[in-house]
Amino acid sequence: MTEADQILDLTRRAIDSFDHPGRSLTSVVRQAHRIAVRRHDFAAQAWLLMQLSDIVVGTSTAELVDIRRKLEAFLGEEAGSAEYVRQTRRYFASRRADDADNINGHSVEQLEDALAQTEAVYGQYSAAPRWNDRN
């Protein structure tokens, strides 16, 4: 099987399983990252890896540093650096809180876990009491 066939197969499987009940967003992002790796799409790899990582402003994981170097080698230092910055801004824009000063740097997996915990807590309550019911 050629590389192109493998990429096509991964892409078809991703599309076919996208809407399966119970499928986590994390698994979709991981699958998209695998496809980007196979395609040597370094820009997509950077953005997807940020989604899968816990990002702290001012620090990068070794994998992100490697992706940036690959972008710079492929596009040239200036263009590669600019593309990496573009992907970083894109990531931060998708993680900015309503007040625009805070950014949620948790991984997609951690966000899903936090949502599941919140849903579980809310699921334990039948209904919020109304003020009129207390009188």
RAMO-V226736 format. One record per pair of residues at least 6 apart in sequence whose ideal C-beta (glycine too) atoms are under 7 Angstrom apart, sorted by the first residue. I is the first residue (numbers start at 1). J is the second residue. D is the distance in Angstrom with one decimal. If there is no record, write none. Layout:
# RAMO-V226736
I;J;D + I;J;D
This chain:
# RAMO-V226736
3;38;6.8 + 6;38;6.2 + 7;35;6.4 + 7;38;4.8 + 7;39;5.8 + 10;34;6.2 + 10;35;5.1 + 10;38;6.4 + 11;35;5.8 + 14;31;4.8 + 14;32;6.9 + 14;35;6.6 + 17;23;6.5 + 18;28;6.6 + 24;112;5.8 + 25;108;5.5 + 25;112;5.9 + 26;108;5.0 + 26;109;4.4 + 26;112;5.9 + 29;48;5.9 + 29;51;5.2 + 29;52;5.9 + 29;108;5.3 + 30;52;6.7 + 32;48;5.6 + 33;45;6.5 + 33;48;4.1 + 33;49;6.5 + 33;52;6.5 + 36;44;3.9 + 36;45;4.6 + 36;48;5.9 + 37;45;6.1 + 42;67;5.6 + 42;70;4.8 + 42;71;4.6 + 42;74;6.2 + 43;71;6.7 + 43;83;5.3 + 43;87;5.6 + 45;67;5.3 + 46;64;6.6 + 46;67;4.7 + 46;84;5.9 + 46;87;4.3 + 47;87;4.5 + 47;90;6.0 + 47;91;5.8 + 49;63;5.7 + 49;64;5.9 + 49;67;6.4 + 50;91;4.3 + 51;108;5.1 + 52;107;5.7 + 52;108;6.3 + 53;61;5.5 + 53;107;5.8 + 54;105;6.1 + 54;106;6.0 + 54;107;5.3 + 54;110;6.9 + 55;105;4.0 + 56;105;5.9 + 57;103;7.0 + 68;84;4.6 + 71;80;3.7 + 71;83;5.3 + 71;84;5.3 + 72;80;3.3 + 72;81;5.9 + 73;80;7.0 + 74;80;6.4 + 75;83;6.1 + 92;103;5.5 + 95;103;4.9 + 95;104;4.8 + 95;105;6.7 + 96;103;5.6 + 97;103;6.9 + 97;104;6.5
